[in-house]
Amino acid sequence: MTESTDFNLSHFIESHQDKLLESWMKGLLPEWRRKHPQSVDEDTLRRQSRQLLDGLAKLLAGQLTESWEPPLDHSITLLLRNLSSARVKQGYRAADIAHYLVTLKRVLIHALLQENLTGDLSRFGDLLATVEIATDSLTTLIYEIYAETRERIIAQQSLSLLELSTPVVRLWDRVVMVPLVGVIDTARARQVTERLLESIAKFEATVAIIDVTGVPILDTSVAGHLMKTIAAAQMLGARVVMTGISPDGAQTLVKLGVNFSEIPTRATLRAGVAEALLLVGKRILSIKEEQ
C-alpha cells in the first residue's frame, strides 16, 4: 500500500514508462489498424508516444490548474501538432486522433487505481484530477490542430480545383481561349480574370475566346462577371470573342436586359475559333483549297 501523500505522479510515469506504453499501444493499435490498416507504422508511433510520455512526466512535475493549457512552444504541443497533421493527411477522423489521448487517459487512471493509493483519498482525488486536466487539455489541443489542418488542406484543394477548372489554352499565335465550366461566382470570376490577363500578357495575345458552353446558368450575376473580365482584357489590347451561349441562355440575357452587342459572339466554339483567326489575319483552309 502506498501513501498518496508521498506519491509523485511525474516520477511514477518515468519509472513505469515501459508498462504504460505497452498498455497504451494495446488499447490503441487494434482500433487504428482496423480503421486504417495501411497507415499505422508501429515503430514510429511507439517512438512518438514514448516522447509524449517523457514530456508528460516533465509537465506533471509542476502544478496544473483547471484552466491550464499547453504552451504553444512546449515539446508536447509540437509533438501533437506533427502527429495530428500527419494523421489528417492520411484520412483519420477527429475521433480517431482524439482516441489516441483518450486511451492514454484510461491507461494512466487504471495504473493509478492499481497502486492502491488509499492513504489519503483527497490527495488521490487530486492526482486523478491532475491526470484529467492534462489529458483533457491535450485532447482539446489535438482537436484544434485537426481543425486547422483540415481547413488548410481543404483550402489548398479548393485552390487546386479552381486552377484546374479555369485553364487558359493558347490556340494559335496571339490567340488564347478560356473554357468555362460550372458555376461562376465571385471567387471563380476573379480567378478567371487573373489567369486570362496573365495569359494575354505572357503570349502577347490580341484575341481571347471565352467559351461558356459549360456554364449551366447565365444570369445577371454571371453576365456582370463576364463583362468585367472582358473589360479588363480589352484594357490589355485584346479583342474578346464569346462562344457557346445557348438559345435559352440568349433569351434569358435579353429578358434581363444584358447587352453583349459590342462583343463578337458565336453560337459554337468552332465558329468562335474561325472568328478569332480572322481577327489575327488567319483562316483555316482545306488541302484542296490550298492547292
C-alpha positions in Angstrom: 0.0 0.0 0.0 1.4 3.4 -0.9 0.6 6.6 0.9 -0.8 9.1 -1.7 0.8 12.0 0.2 4.2 10.6 -0.8 3.2 9.7 -4.3 5.0 11.6 -7.1 3.0 11.4 -10.4 5.9 12.6 -12.5 8.2 10.0 -11.1 5.6 7.3 -11.4 5.2 7.9 -15.2 9.0 7.9 -15.7 9.6 4.7 -13.7 6.6 2.9 -15.3 7.1 4.2 -18.8 7.5 0.8 -20.5 4.5 -0.7 -18.8 2.3 2.4 -19.6 3.5 2.4 -23.2 2.6 -1.2 -23.7 -0.9 -0.8 -22.2 -1.4 2.3 -24.3 -0.4 0.6 -27.6 -2.5 -2.4 -26.6 -5.6 -0.2 -26.3 -4.9 1.9 -29.3 -3.4 -0.2 -32.1 -6.3 -2.6 -32.7 -8.7 0.3 -33.3 -6.3 2.2 -35.6 -5.3 -0.9 -37.5 -8.9 -1.8 -38.1 -9.8 1.6 -39.5 -6.5 2.5 -41.2 -4.6 -0.7 -41.9 -2.3 0.9 -44.5 -1.1 3.8 -42.4 -0.1 2.5 -39.0 3.7 2.5 -38.6 4.0 0.9 -35.1 7.7 1.7 -34.7 7.1 5.4 -35.4 4.0 5.5 -33.2 5.8 3.9 -30.3 8.7 6.4 -30.6 6.3 9.4 -30.7 4.3 8.0 -27.8 7.4 7.5 -25.7 8.4 11.1 -26.4 5.0 12.2 -25.3 5.2 10.2 -22.0 8.6 11.8 -21.4 7.1 15.3 -22.0 4.0 14.5 -19.9 6.2 13.4 -16.9 8.1 16.7 -17.0 4.9 18.6 -17.4 3.3 16.9 -14.3 6.3 17.8 -12.2 4.7 21.2 -11.8 1.3 22.3 -10.6 -1.6 22.3 -13.1 -4.7 24.4 -12.6 -8.1 23.7 -14.0 -7.6 26.4 -16.7 -4.2 25.1 -17.7 -3.4 25.0 -21.4 -0.3 23.6 -23.1 2.1 26.3 -24.1 2.5 26.7 -27.9 6.2 26.2 -27.7 6.1 23.1 -25.4 7.6 19.9 -26.7 4.2 18.1 -26.2 2.4 20.7 -28.3 4.9 20.4 -31.1 4.8 16.6 -31.0 1.0 16.5 -31.1 0.9 19.1 -33.9 3.2 16.9 -36.0 1.3 13.7 -35.1 -2.2 15.2 -35.8 -1.2 16.9 -39.1 0.3 13.6 -40.4 -2.8 11.6 -39.4 -5.2 14.1 -41.0 -3.3 13.8 -44.3 -3.7 10.0 -44.0 -7.5 10.3 -43.7 -8.0 10.0 -40.0 -11.2 11.5 -38.5 -11.1 13.8 -35.4 -12.5 11.0 -33.2 -9.7 8.6 -34.4 -7.0 11.1 -33.4 -8.7 12.0 -30.1 -8.8 8.3 -29.3 -5.0 8.5 -29.0 -5.1 10.6 -25.9 -8.4 9.2 -24.5 -6.7 5.8 -24.4 -3.7 7.3 -22.6 -6.0 8.8 -20.0 -7.6 5.5 -19.4 -4.3 3.8 -19.0 -3.0 6.4 -16.5 -6.1 6.3 -14.4 -6.1 2.4 -14.4 -2.4 2.4 -13.4 -3.1 4.8 -10.5 -6.0 2.7 -9.3 -3.8 -0.4 -9.3 -1.3 1.4 -7.0 -3.9 1.3 -4.2 -3.4 4.8 -3.0 -5.8 4.7 -0.1 -3.8 6.6 2.5 -5.3 10.0 1.6 -8.4 9.9 -0.6 -8.3 13.7 -1.0 -4.8 13.6 -2.3 -5.7 10.6 -4.6 -8.6 12.6 -6.0 -6.1 15.4 -6.7 -3.9 13.0 -8.6 -6.8 11.8 -10.8 -7.9 15.4 -11.4 -4.3 16.4 -12.5 -4.3 13.5 -15.0 -7.7 14.6 -16.3 -6.7 18.2 -16.6 -3.5 17.3 -18.6 -5.1 14.7 -20.9 -8.3 16.7 -21.5 -6.3 19.9 -22.3 -4.1 17.9 -24.7 -7.2 16.3 -26.3 -8.7 19.8 -26.9 -5.4 20.9 -28.4 -5.4 17.9 -30.8 -8.9 18.7 -31.9 -7.9 22.3 -32.6 -4.8 21.1 -34.6 -7.1 18.7 -36.5 -9.5 21.5 -37.5 -6.7 23.9 -38.5 -5.0 21.2 -40.7 -8.3 20.2 -42.3 -9.2 23.8 -43.1 -5.7 24.3 -44.6 -6.0 21.1 -46.7 -9.5 22.0 -47.9 -8.3 25.5 -48.9 -5.4 24.0 -50.8 -7.6 21.5 -52.6 -10.2 24.2 -53.4 -7.4 26.4 -54.9 -6.1 23.4 -56.9 -9.6 22.6 -58.2 -10.2 26.2 -59.0 -7.0 26.4 -61.1 -7.8 23.1 -62.9 -11.3 24.3 -63.6 -10.1 27.5 -65.2 -7.4 26.6 -67.8 -6.3 29.1 -70.4 -5.3 27.5 -73.7 -3.1 29.0 -76.3 -4.9 28.1 -79.6 -2.7 30.0 -82.1 -0.2 32.7 -82.3 -1.8 35.7 -80.5 -5.0 33.7 -79.7 -5.9 32.3 -76.3 -9.0 30.6 -75.0 -10.6 30.1 -71.6 -13.3 27.4 -71.5 -15.6 28.0 -68.5 -17.3 25.0 -66.9 -19.6 25.1 -63.8 -20.9 27.9 -61.6 -19.3 31.3 -61.9 -19.2 33.0 -58.5 -17.2 36.0 -57.4 -14.1 33.9 -56.4 -14.2 32.0 -59.6 -14.7 35.1 -61.7 -11.6 36.7 -60.1 -9.6 33.6 -60.9 -10.8 33.7 -64.5 -9.9 37.3 -64.9 -6.4 36.9 -63.3 -5.5 33.8 -65.4 -6.8 35.3 -68.6 -4.9 38.6 -68.1 -1.7 36.7 -67.3 -2.0 34.6 -70.4 -2.7 37.7 -72.6 0.4 39.3 -71.3 2.5 36.2 -71.5 1.6 35.2 -75.1 1.1 38.8 -76.3 -2.4 37.7 -77.4 -4.6 40.1 -79.4 -7.7 37.9 -79.3 -9.2 36.0 -76.4 -12.1 33.5 -76.7 -14.3 33.0 -73.7 -16.4 29.8 -74.1 -19.4 29.5 -71.8 -20.8 26.2 -73.2 -20.2 24.5 -69.9 -21.8 27.3 -67.7 -25.2 25.9 -66.6 -26.8 29.3 -65.6 -26.4 32.6 -67.4 -28.0 35.4 -65.4 -27.2 39.0 -64.5 -24.6 37.9 -61.9 -22.7 35.8 -64.4 -23.0 38.4 -67.1 -21.7 41.0 -64.8 -18.6 38.9 -64.0 -18.0 38.3 -67.7 -18.3 42.0 -68.6 -15.7 42.8 -66.0 -13.4 40.1 -67.4 -13.9 41.4 -70.9 -13.3 45.0 -70.0 -10.0 44.0 -68.2 -8.9 42.0 -71.3 -9.7 44.9 -73.6 -7.5 47.2 -71.5 -4.6 45.0 -72.4 -5.4 45.4 -76.1 -7.1 42.1 -76.7 -10.4 41.6 -78.6 -12.8 39.1 -76.9 -15.0 36.6 -78.7 -17.8 35.0 -76.7 -18.9 31.5 -77.7 -21.3 28.8 -76.5 -24.3 30.9 -75.5 -27.3 28.5 -75.7 -30.7 29.6 -77.2 -32.2 29.5 -73.7 -29.3 31.5 -72.3 -29.6 34.1 -75.0 -33.3 34.5 -74.3 -32.6 34.8 -70.6 -30.0 37.5 -71.1 -32.3 39.5 -73.4 -35.1 39.4 -70.9 -32.7 40.5 -68.2 -31.6 43.4 -70.4 -28.0 42.2 -70.6 -26.4 43.6 -73.7 -23.4 41.9 -75.4 -23.9 43.8 -78.7 -20.5 45.3 -78.7 -18.8 42.0 -78.3 -18.4 39.4 -81.1 -20.5 36.3 -80.1 -20.7 33.0 -81.8 -23.0 30.1 -81.1 -20.3 27.4 -81.2 -16.7 27.2 -80.3 -15.9 26.2 -83.8 -17.3 29.4 -85.2 -15.6 31.4 -82.5 -12.2 29.9 -83.4 -12.8 30.8 -87.0 -13.7 34.4 -86.0 -10.6 34.7 -83.8 -8.3 33.5 -86.6 -9.8 36.1 -88.9 -9.1 38.8 -86.4 -5.4 37.9 -86.5 -5.4 37.6 -90.3 -5.5 33.9 -90.4 -8.0 31.3 -91.7 -8.3 27.6 -92.0 -8.2 26.1 -95.5 -8.7 22.5 -96.6 -5.9 20.8 -98.5 -7.8 21.1 -101.8 -8.4 24.8 -101.4 -4.8 25.4 -100.6 -3.8 23.6 -103.8 
